[in-house]
């Protein structure tokens, strides 16, 4: 795991140190260069200050020598005779040099300057090592404070980075202190602008999780309420079976018990189907599914119930329709629509399932000639456990809720409408397959 704080500190400290060292090197070299120019200027100024005293050369007095680091002054007359030497103990120039020149005297480098006057020539010389030592000393006095700033800058950078990341640490601490039931949005006040989009997305995720939890809590509460009735019926039928006094009563009690168990089983199957159809499971791998194929399988699943009720079932495939999705979920969608149609259609009626391609997508229609659903109740028909008054026994009120959940997973739209000649038409429109 990479630490943002460590990366920032390393990068900024490395950058600051590199820039400071580069600045120190450049400053050092610049000071050396400028000091050399300054010393040359000093040589010339000394020569200019002595030009009016050439005729008095033997009587010129210079300050006492400071070890061997002082200047050497020589004056030559117009006839080429040296008439003055300031430091007899130091190396001397045995020839006249005008302007600036680098000389080797007794194995040592010297910097000299010669000035021509009307009375002669003035020469000023200085050891190069002295100039370089003074130049290095001056350069170091400039560079050392700059280098001493590096630890100060490092401390300042560490402090700035630490304070800049404090909002993230506070947010992390706030998240760490929460439990599974604390899904309130995180505060975005005093957060850096760059972090706000991340916290906003996290808050939206928390809102979705909270909504999912609320849905699950409602689902569990509704399921517990709905399961109470069939389980109570099973218990009552068991009690009646125990109290039966003759074979006819026992047979009747067994039949009622079997019906109660079948209703409870159907309800539990529908609850499990609805749980599998919830959006949290929407990340299943999708594949190309032919709509008429899953429709045929769904009709086969409900064929036995249709035969018992003498319902005529028909599948019409007007054009090949392909959907990108979960084949098992799509089969459950069609099966629930067909099952509802068969249960609500009067005996001897008909159910038609049609599939077709449309605008790059696919359309599924399930049409029956039953009582239909009045327009004011069509929105509520998708609610869990909602059953209209007068609905046939054996239903769970979950069929259309399952259909809606599976359709939402596939970005499809479900519309309830009136069938031609009476009855209900359920239309599921799927978007184009990628």
SULDA-V967800 format. One record per pair of residues at least 24 apart in sequence whose ideal C-beta (glycine too) atoms are under 6 Angstrom apart, sorted by the first residue. I is the first residue (numbers start at 1). J is the second residue. D is the distance in Angstrom with one decimal. If there is no record, write none. Layout:
BEGIN
i=I j=J d=D
i=I j=J d=D
END
This chain:
BEGIN
i=5 j=161 d=5.9
i=5 j=165 d=5.5
i=8 j=161 d=4.9
i=9 j=161 d=5.7
i=12 j=157 d=4.8
i=13 j=154 d=5.4
i=16 j=153 d=5.1
i=17 j=150 d=5.8
i=20 j=150 d=5.0
i=24 j=143 d=4.7
i=24 j=146 d=5.3
i=24 j=147 d=5.6
i=27 j=142 d=5.9
i=27 j=143 d=5.5
i=28 j=139 d=4.7
i=28 j=143 d=5.0
i=31 j=138 d=5.8
i=31 j=139 d=3.8
i=31 j=142 d=5.3
i=32 j=135 d=4.9
i=32 j=139 d=5.4
i=35 j=135 d=3.9
i=35 j=138 d=5.2
i=39 j=131 d=5.0
i=43 j=113 d=4.0
i=43 j=124 d=4.7
i=44 j=113 d=5.6
i=46 j=124 d=5.0
i=47 j=113 d=5.7
i=47 j=115 d=3.9
i=47 j=122 d=4.8
i=47 j=124 d=5.1
i=50 j=122 d=5.2
i=51 j=117 d=4.6
i=54 j=117 d=5.5
i=54 j=119 d=3.9
i=54 j=120 d=5.0
i=55 j=119 d=5.5
i=57 j=83 d=4.6
i=57 j=84 d=3.8
i=62 j=86 d=5.0
i=69 j=130 d=4.6
i=71 j=124 d=5.6
i=71 j=126 d=5.2
i=72 j=125 d=4.6
i=73 j=124 d=5.7
i=74 j=123 d=4.5
i=75 j=122 d=5.5
i=76 j=120 d=5.1
i=76 j=121 d=4.4
i=77 j=120 d=4.5
i=78 j=120 d=5.6
i=93 j=123 d=5.7
i=96 j=121 d=5.2
i=167 j=191 d=4.9
i=183 j=209 d=5.9
i=183 j=210 d=4.1
i=212 j=280 d=6.0
i=222 j=384 d=5.5
i=222 j=385 d=5.4
i=223 j=271 d=5.3
i=226 j=385 d=5.4
i=230 j=263 d=5.0
i=230 j=264 d=3.8
i=230 j=267 d=5.8
i=233 j=260 d=4.1
i=234 j=260 d=4.7
i=234 j=261 d=6.0
i=263 j=394 d=5.9
i=267 j=396 d=4.6
i=270 j=396 d=4.5
i=270 j=398 d=4.1
i=273 j=332 d=5.6
i=273 j=402 d=5.2
i=274 j=398 d=5.5
i=274 j=401 d=6.0
i=274 j=402 d=5.0
i=277 j=402 d=5.3
i=277 j=405 d=3.8
i=277 j=406 d=4.8
i=282 j=409 d=4.7
i=284 j=326 d=4.9
i=286 j=324 d=5.0
i=286 j=325 d=5.2
i=288 j=322 d=5.5
i=289 j=323 d=5.0
i=289 j=325 d=5.8
i=289 j=327 d=4.8
i=289 j=330 d=5.7
i=290 j=322 d=5.9
i=291 j=321 d=4.0
i=291 j=323 d=5.4
i=291 j=355 d=4.3
i=291 j=362 d=5.0
i=291 j=364 d=5.9
i=292 j=317 d=4.0
i=292 j=355 d=4.8
i=294 j=330 d=4.7
i=294 j=331 d=4.5
i=294 j=334 d=5.6
i=295 j=334 d=5.1
i=295 j=353 d=5.1
i=295 j=355 d=5.6
i=297 j=331 d=5.4
i=298 j=331 d=5.6
i=298 j=334 d=3.6
i=298 j=335 d=4.0
i=298 j=338 d=5.3
i=299 j=338 d=6.0
i=301 j=335 d=5.1
i=302 j=338 d=4.9
i=302 j=339 d=5.2
i=302 j=342 d=5.5
i=305 j=342 d=5.4
i=306 j=342 d=5.0
i=309 j=347 d=5.1
i=310 j=347 d=5.2
i=310 j=348 d=5.1
i=311 j=342 d=5.2
i=311 j=345 d=5.6
i=311 j=349 d=5.7
i=311 j=351 d=5.9
i=312 j=350 d=4.3
i=313 j=351 d=5.1
i=314 j=352 d=4.9
i=315 j=353 d=5.0
i=316 j=354 d=4.5
i=317 j=355 d=5.3
i=318 j=356 d=3.9
i=319 j=356 d=4.9
i=319 j=357 d=4.6
i=321 j=355 d=4.7
i=321 j=356 d=5.7
i=321 j=357 d=4.7
i=321 j=362 d=3.6
i=322 j=433 d=5.3
i=323 j=362 d=5.1
i=323 j=430 d=4.8
i=324 j=433 d=4.1
i=324 j=434 d=5.7
i=325 j=410 d=4.6
i=329 j=406 d=4.9
i=333 j=403 d=5.3
i=333 j=406 d=4.3
i=336 j=399 d=4.3
i=336 j=402 d=5.1
i=336 j=403 d=5.3
i=337 j=366 d=4.2
i=337 j=403 d=5.9
i=337 j=426 d=5.4
i=340 j=399 d=4.6
i=341 j=366 d=5.5
i=341 j=368 d=3.9
i=343 j=392 d=5.5
i=344 j=370 d=4.1
i=345 j=370 d=4.2
i=360 j=432 d=3.4
i=361 j=430 d=4.9
i=361 j=431 d=5.0
i=361 j=432 d=4.7
i=362 j=430 d=4.4
i=363 j=429 d=5.3
i=364 j=428 d=4.4
i=365 j=427 d=5.2
i=366 j=426 d=4.7
i=367 j=419 d=4.7
i=367 j=425 d=4.9
i=368 j=423 d=4.8
i=368 j=424 d=5.7
i=369 j=422 d=5.9
i=369 j=423 d=4.0
i=370 j=423 d=5.3
i=372 j=423 d=5.5
i=372 j=424 d=4.4
i=373 j=416 d=5.8
i=373 j=424 d=5.8
i=378 j=416 d=4.4
END
